[in-house]
Amino acid sequence: MDYFKRIQCAIEFIEMNLREELKITEIASQACFSAFHFQRLFQAISGFTVQQYIRKRRLSEAAVGLKRSNQKVLDIALEYQYSSQEAFTRAFEKSFGVTPGRYRNGDIDISRQHKINFLDYQKNTKGDLDVNKPVMLQLDTIKIIGHEYKTSLNHEQHYNEIPGFYDHFGKNEHFMRIPNKIAPGMSYGIACYFQDNGEFSFVIGEEVEGEAEDLAKGFIYMEIPAGKYAEFNASGPNGRVQDVRNYIYGTWLPNSNFERREGPDFEITDVMNSSFPDLDIKVYIPIE
């Protein structure tokens, strides 16, 4: 699957519509991805979010307009989807360290964001993280009861919050509130219920025999669908799992012959064989 070419189609769409309102669902559809997974891939490959790219491109093109035209600052602000001159000025100064007026009237160099070419990312992808090749597995449906936490891709919020979710889960002994456990000590962390705006749920729990009634507050029952999964070993120091996930979405998946299926990805920590900060952990990605 040529992920890079597909994402580049979305870039072309963004470029043609910088002066229009852009919806993430419309952008992602140009690359034939769901909005959530388009954002995930874009961020893992480029290092910044779709929204950050759009904002930087609009401000950069606005800077060109300030220098090459006699348009009023307000008109340029409105042209690039800012609701007021004040909002535009704040964003411009935050991005470039100078107000639009000073930039227009002075001889000041700024670092503008140029249109990116994802084919260049493909050429430069090295994947130098030491990760073993994934194991391809066919898994049956896995029944889970766990505690649901809310997080988001935006501003890499999920990377900052997920370790805290595990800490909260353990300190409050939530594992004691899970009935009918099949394999105690094997802790699941499941990314699921994805929203177009980048928000999603992260469920921490364990495999169970079946759905239970009267679950404790904050707990849910869910099923990890049967199907083909790529299993990655992410064992090592605390935080390595985040690097492995970035590798999966930023390097391995775009350069593989696999398509990510819809549905949750998840990680399993062997708690009994882990000693903080070193964790015995594997990551599973649904593929086809």
C-alpha positions as CSV (number, residue, x, y, z in Angstrom):
1,M,0.0,0.0,0.0
2,D,1.6,3.3,-1.0
3,Y,0.7,5.3,2.1
4,F,3.1,8.2,1.1
5,K,1.3,8.8,-2.3
6,R,-2.1,8.6,-0.6
7,I,-1.1,11.1,2.0
8,Q,0.4,13.4,-0.7
9,C,-3.1,13.4,-2.3
10,A,-4.4,14.8,0.9
11,I,-1.6,17.4,1.0
12,E,-2.6,18.5,-2.5
13,F,-6.2,18.9,-1.4
14,I,-5.1,21.0,1.6
15,E,-3.0,23.2,-0.7
16,M,-5.9,23.9,-3.0
17,N,-8.2,24.8,-0.1
18,L,-6.0,26.7,2.3
19,R,-8.3,29.7,1.9
20,E,-11.4,27.6,2.6
21,E,-12.7,25.9,5.7
22,L,-11.0,22.5,5.9
23,K,-12.6,19.5,7.6
24,I,-10.4,16.6,8.7
25,T,-12.9,14.0,7.3
26,E,-12.7,15.6,3.8
27,I,-8.9,15.7,4.0
28,A,-8.5,12.1,5.2
29,S,-10.9,10.9,2.5
30,Q,-8.5,12.1,-0.2
31,A,-6.0,9.5,1.2
32,C,-8.7,6.8,1.7
33,F,-8.2,6.7,5.5
34,S,-10.5,7.3,8.4
35,A,-10.0,10.7,9.9
36,F,-8.4,9.3,13.1
37,H,-5.9,7.0,11.4
38,F,-5.0,9.6,8.8
39,Q,-4.0,12.0,11.7
40,R,-2.1,9.2,13.4
41,L,-0.1,8.3,10.3
42,F,0.5,12.0,9.4
43,Q,1.8,12.8,12.8
44,A,4.0,9.7,13.2
45,I,5.6,10.3,9.8
46,S,6.0,14.1,9.8
47,G,6.4,14.8,13.5
48,F,3.5,17.3,13.6
49,T,-0.2,17.2,13.4
50,V,-2.4,17.9,10.4
51,Q,-3.8,21.0,12.2
52,Q,-0.3,22.3,12.9
53,Y,0.6,21.9,9.2
54,I,-2.5,23.7,8.0
55,R,-2.0,26.5,10.5
56,K,1.7,26.9,9.5
57,R,0.9,26.8,5.8
58,R,-1.8,29.4,6.1
59,L,0.4,31.8,8.1
60,S,3.3,31.3,5.7
61,E,1.1,32.1,2.7
62,A,-0.4,35.0,4.6
63,A,3.2,36.3,5.1
64,V,3.8,36.2,1.4
65,G,0.6,38.2,0.9
66,L,1.8,40.8,3.4
67,K,4.9,41.4,1.4
68,R,3.6,41.1,-2.1
69,S,0.2,42.8,-1.9
70,N,-1.4,46.0,-0.6
71,Q,-4.3,44.0,1.0
72,K,-5.3,45.2,4.5
73,V,-4.1,42.9,7.3
74,L,-7.8,42.2,8.2
75,D,-8.6,41.1,4.7
76,I,-5.6,38.7,4.7
77,A,-6.6,37.4,8.1
78,L,-10.1,36.7,6.9
79,E,-8.8,35.1,3.7
80,Y,-6.9,32.5,5.7
81,Q,-9.7,31.6,8.0
82,Y,-9.0,33.8,11.0
83,S,-12.1,35.3,12.5
84,S,-10.4,38.7,13.3
85,Q,-7.3,40.7,12.8
86,E,-6.5,40.3,16.5
87,A,-6.6,36.5,16.3
88,F,-4.5,36.5,13.2
89,T,-1.9,38.9,14.8
90,R,-1.6,36.6,17.9
91,A,-1.1,33.5,15.7
92,F,1.4,35.3,13.4
93,E,3.5,36.6,16.3
94,K,3.4,33.3,18.1
95,S,4.6,31.5,15.0
96,F,7.2,34.0,13.7
97,G,8.1,36.2,16.6
98,V,7.0,39.4,14.9
99,T,3.6,41.1,14.3
100,P,2.2,41.2,10.7
101,G,2.7,45.0,10.6
102,R,6.3,44.9,11.6
103,Y,7.0,42.0,9.2
104,R,5.3,43.9,6.3
105,N,7.2,47.2,7.0
106,G,10.6,45.8,8.0
107,D,13.4,43.7,6.6
108,I,12.8,40.6,8.8
109,D,13.5,37.0,7.9
110,I,11.1,34.4,9.1
111,S,11.1,30.6,8.7
112,R,8.0,29.8,6.6
113,Q,6.5,26.4,6.3
114,H,6.7,25.3,2.7
115,K,4.4,22.7,1.1
116,I,5.7,19.3,2.2
117,N,6.2,16.3,0.0
118,F,5.6,13.0,1.7
119,L,7.5,11.2,-1.0
120,D,10.6,12.8,0.5
121,Y,9.7,11.3,3.8
122,Q,9.6,7.9,2.1
123,K,13.1,8.4,0.7
124,N,14.4,9.5,4.1
125,T,12.8,6.9,6.2
126,K,15.4,4.8,7.9
127,G,13.6,3.2,10.8
128,D,16.8,3.1,12.9
129,L,14.9,2.1,16.1
130,D,16.0,-1.4,17.1
131,V,12.8,-3.3,16.6
132,N,12.5,-7.0,15.7
133,K,10.3,-7.9,12.7
134,P,6.7,-8.4,13.8
135,V,5.1,-11.8,14.2
136,M,1.9,-12.3,12.2
137,L,-0.9,-13.9,14.2
138,Q,-4.5,-14.9,13.7
139,L,-6.3,-14.2,16.9
140,D,-9.7,-15.2,18.1
141,T,-12.1,-12.7,19.7
142,I,-10.8,-11.5,23.1
143,K,-13.3,-10.5,25.8
144,I,-12.1,-7.7,28.0
145,I,-13.3,-5.9,31.1
146,G,-11.4,-2.8,31.9
147,H,-11.4,0.8,33.1
148,E,-12.0,3.4,30.4
149,Y,-9.9,6.5,30.2
150,K,-10.2,9.4,27.7
151,T,-7.3,11.0,25.8
152,S,-6.4,12.5,22.5
153,L,-3.8,12.5,19.7
154,N,-3.7,16.3,19.8
155,H,-0.5,17.8,21.2
156,E,0.7,14.2,21.8
157,Q,-1.7,14.2,24.8
158,H,-2.0,10.4,24.7
159,Y,1.8,9.9,25.2
160,N,1.7,12.1,28.3
161,E,-1.4,10.6,29.8
162,I,-1.3,6.9,29.1
163,P,1.5,6.2,31.6
164,G,-0.6,8.0,34.2
165,F,-3.6,5.9,33.4
166,Y,-1.6,2.7,34.2
167,D,-0.4,4.4,37.4
168,H,-4.0,5.3,38.4
169,F,-5.2,1.8,37.5
170,G,-2.6,0.1,39.7
171,K,-2.7,2.5,42.7
172,N,-6.4,2.2,42.9
173,E,-6.2,-1.6,42.5
174,H,-8.7,-1.6,39.7
175,F,-7.5,-5.0,38.7
176,M,-9.3,-6.3,41.8
177,R,-12.6,-5.2,40.4
178,I,-12.5,-7.4,37.3
179,P,-14.6,-10.6,37.6
180,N,-14.0,-13.9,35.8
181,K,-10.4,-13.2,34.8
182,I,-8.8,-15.8,32.5
183,A,-5.1,-14.8,32.8
184,P,-4.5,-12.6,35.9
185,G,-1.3,-10.6,35.5
186,M,-1.6,-10.1,31.8
187,S,-2.7,-6.5,31.5
188,Y,-4.3,-5.2,28.3
189,G,-4.1,-1.6,27.2
190,I,-6.5,-1.0,24.3
191,A,-6.8,2.1,22.1
192,C,-10.4,2.3,20.9
193,Y,-13.6,4.3,20.2
194,F,-11.7,6.7,17.8
195,Q,-13.2,10.1,17.1
196,D,-12.6,12.3,14.0
197,N,-11.2,15.1,16.2
198,G,-8.4,12.9,17.4
199,E,-10.0,11.9,20.7
200,F,-10.1,8.2,21.7
201,S,-10.5,5.9,24.7
202,F,-7.7,3.9,26.3
203,V,-9.0,0.9,28.2
204,I,-6.9,-0.9,30.8
205,G,-8.1,-4.3,31.8
206,E,-7.8,-8.1,31.6
207,E,-9.2,-10.9,29.5
208,V,-12.4,-12.5,31.0
209,E,-14.7,-15.4,30.3
210,G,-17.7,-13.3,29.4
211,E,-19.6,-10.1,30.0
212,A,-20.5,-9.4,33.6
213,E,-23.4,-7.4,35.1
214,D,-23.1,-4.5,37.6
215,L,-19.6,-3.5,36.7
216,A,-17.8,-1.0,39.0
217,K,-18.0,2.7,38.0
218,G,-15.8,3.6,35.1
219,F,-15.5,-0.1,33.9
220,I,-16.7,-1.4,30.6
221,Y,-17.0,-4.7,28.8
222,M,-15.6,-4.8,25.2
223,E,-14.4,-7.3,22.7
224,I,-11.2,-7.2,20.6
225,P,-12.3,-8.5,17.2
226,A,-10.9,-11.7,15.8
227,G,-8.5,-11.3,12.8
228,K,-5.0,-10.9,11.7
229,Y,-2.6,-8.9,13.9
230,A,1.0,-7.9,13.7
231,E,2.7,-8.5,17.1
232,F,5.7,-6.2,18.0
233,N,8.0,-6.8,21.0
234,A,8.2,-3.5,22.9
235,S,9.8,-4.9,26.0
236,G,12.4,-2.6,27.7
237,P,12.5,0.6,29.7
238,N,9.3,2.4,30.5
239,G,8.5,4.7,27.5
240,R,9.9,2.3,24.9
241,V,6.4,1.3,23.9
242,Q,5.8,4.9,22.7
243,D,8.8,4.7,20.5
244,V,7.7,1.4,19.1
245,R,4.3,2.8,18.3
246,N,5.9,5.7,16.5
247,Y,8.0,3.3,14.6
248,I,5.0,1.2,13.6
249,Y,2.9,4.1,12.3
250,G,5.8,6.2,11.0
251,T,8.0,3.6,9.4
252,W,6.9,0.0,9.4
253,L,3.3,0.4,8.3
254,P,3.8,2.9,5.5
255,N,6.6,0.8,4.1
256,S,4.9,-2.5,4.5
257,N,2.5,-4.4,2.2
258,F,-0.2,-4.3,4.9
259,E,-3.2,-2.1,5.4
260,R,-4.3,-1.3,8.9
261,R,-7.8,-2.7,9.5
262,E,-10.4,-0.7,11.4
263,G,-10.7,-1.5,15.1
264,P,-8.6,-1.2,18.2
265,D,-4.9,-1.8,18.5
266,F,-3.6,-3.0,21.9
267,E,-0.7,-3.8,24.1
268,I,-0.3,-6.6,26.6
269,T,2.0,-6.3,29.6
270,D,3.1,-9.4,31.5
271,V,3.0,-7.8,34.9
272,M,4.4,-10.8,36.7
273,N,7.6,-10.8,34.5
274,S,8.0,-7.0,34.6
275,S,9.9,-5.0,37.1
276,F,9.6,-1.2,36.8
277,P,11.1,0.6,34.8
278,D,11.7,-2.5,32.6
279,L,8.4,-3.9,31.2
280,D,7.6,-7.1,29.3
281,I,5.2,-5.8,26.7
282,K,3.9,-6.5,23.2
283,V,2.0,-4.3,20.8
284,Y,-0.7,-5.7,18.4
285,I,-1.9,-3.9,15.3
286,P,-4.9,-5.1,13.3
287,I,-3.9,-5.6,9.6
288,E,-5.0,-7.2,6.4
